[in-house]
């Protein structure tokens, strides 16, 4: 005779903590990027010409070249603020969906979460191109993405 357990497998504490951290971080991402999308049309007061004085003060030394690259990325980011905010909103929402599934002990959430994290890492190169600032951002963001993915992967054996 087959015995069916009425007690579901308990959720590991680490999985609960990771999901809560994802809910908090991605929830703030959803709200912040939603606000950015609504504010984006009103950002016309940021004109690239306002950086002209800063560009004029730059020389040819390596520090000034780095500052010039940062200013160019800032201008490009302001020009693409709506697209960047929309993509971040979508991937934050996907992260939450993935965390909800994992909180319910479903493996599909892990794969949704991974897709969202890869999407996050692709936003910079897609919207701003490859440059030093984007590369540094990918390196640091990628570290935490990989850390969370690895910690979630530890809990995959508990999910169905």
N, C-alpha and C positions, 0 to 999 in steps of 0.2 A: 504494500500500500504506500502511495506517495504522500509525503507530508509537505504541506504548503505553509510557509511561515507567514504570519500576519504582521510580524514586526519587520519593517523595512530596515535595510542596512543603515546604521547611523552615519551621519555625515561627519567626516573627520574634521577636527578643530582647525587644522591648517586650511582646508578647503573653505570653511566658513569665514575665516579671517581674510583669505584672499578675495573671496566674493564680496565681502563688505568693503574692503579697500577699493576694489574695482567699482562697486556701486558709488562710492563717495567720489573717487577721482573722475570716473567717466560721467557721473551725474553733474559734477561741476563743469566738465567739458561740454556737455549738452547745453546747459544753461548759459555758460559764457559764450559759446559759439552761436547760440540762438540770438543772444543780444547783439553780438558782432554783426550778424547778418542784417538785423534791423537797423543798426547804426551805420552800416557801410554806405548807404546812399547819401548820408549826411557828412561824409568824410571829405567833401570837396575842399574844405578849408586847408587840407594838407596838400600844398602844391609842391612839386619837385623844385620849383625855383627858390623855395625857402631854404634849400640846402646849398644854393649857389655860393653864399658867403663861406660856408664850411669847406666846400670844394676849393674855393680860391685860396684858403689858408693852408692847404695841404702841400707838402713838398714831395721829394722823391725818395725819402728814406723808407725802410720797410714798415715802420710803425704807421706812417702816413698812408702807405699803400693798403695796409690792413683796414684802416679807418675808412678809406675811400671805398673799398669793397663792401664794408658794412653799410655805408650810406647808400650804395647802389642797391644792396639787398633790401634795405628799409624802404626805398622808393618803390622797388618792384613789389614788395609785400603790400604796401599801401594801395598800389594799383590793382592788386589781385585779392584784396581783403575779403570780398564776398565769396569768391571761389574757395579760398583757403578755409574760411569759416564754415562754408557749406560742407566741404569734405571732412573737416574735423568733426562737425556735428554728426554726420552720417557714421563715421567710424567710432565716435564715442557711443552713439546709440547702439551700434553693432556690438561693442564691447559689453554694454549692459545686457543686451539680449543673450550673449554668450555666457555671461556670469549668471544670469537667471537660470539658464538651462543647467549649468554646472551646479548651481545651488540646489536644483532639483535632481541632481545626480545623473544627468544625461550627458553622454560623451559628445554629442553634436555641438554642445556649447563650447567645448574646447576648440573645435575646428572653426567655429564662428569667431571666437576670440582671437585665434591666430590670424585669420583673414583680416580682422579689424586692425591688429597690430602691424601687419605688413602694409596695410593701406595707410596707416599713420606715417610710417617711415617713407612711403612713396610721395607724400604730399609735397615735401620740400623740393626734391628734384623736379617734380612735374610742374610746379608753379613758379619756382624760383631758379631753376637750373642747378647745375653742379657748381658749387664754389666752396670755399673753405668754411664759411659759416654753416652752410647746409650739411657739409660733411661732419663737422663737429656736432651738430644737432643730431644727426643720424647715429653717430657713435654713442653719445650719452643716452639718447632715447632708446636706442637699440639695446643697450646694456640692461635697462630696466624692463624692456619688453621681453628680452630673453630670460631674465630672472623670473618674471611672473609666469612666462610660458613653461619654464622648467619646473617651477613649484606647482603649477596646475597639473603638469604631466605626471608628477609624483602621485597625484590623486586619481589619475585615470583608471587605475585598477579597481577603484571603488565605484566607478560610474558604469551605467549600463548603456 
